[in-house]
């Protein structure tokens, strides 16, 4: 099985390819839910599967509770009976991809939840040095690099740009590497950013896209 052969489907978006480790990290950070869908060519079929159904990720599910269910007290105490309503949990009605559409390896998807626009900026990544920023959006940035930093790497960095007279400090995680159709580099999704800084990014994108 290829270590970089997993795709995620959220709504109508196809994200990937990812390694198993990156998907596990996204689950721990609550950026993915176990009810979301995943697919890999190693599964041997053309159907999406919910993440909790896949052996590769089942170890990340919450363990069985060690506490007793409500109302399981000793009989001799005979406390006042409380009626517990049974709650029916309806599984989200997400349409599964049709066989002819479940070929993400030909889609070349980009992990991009927000609009990105070009910007003249650079980042200083702690432990890795300086990189040129090619584009930016509300949720992340794409950097130019001959040798991209490994997927799933957590980063702490400073963004230097026209948006602020002082460098903006934030953290992020490497979620993708550049494809053949774009300049060599890697994409970072912000994991911790000052709300005021995020507003700067949003306004900058609106200005560049004519939606201000």
Beta strands, then each sheet from edge to edge (+ up, - down):
strand 1: 6-10
strand 2: 13-18
strand 3: 37-40
strand 4: 49-50
strand 5: 117-125
strand 6: 129-136
strand 7: 140-144
strand 8: 154-161
strand 9: 164-177
strand 10: 185-192
sheet 1: 2+ 1- 3+ 4-
sheet 2: 5+ 6- 7+ 10- 9+ 8- 5+
end
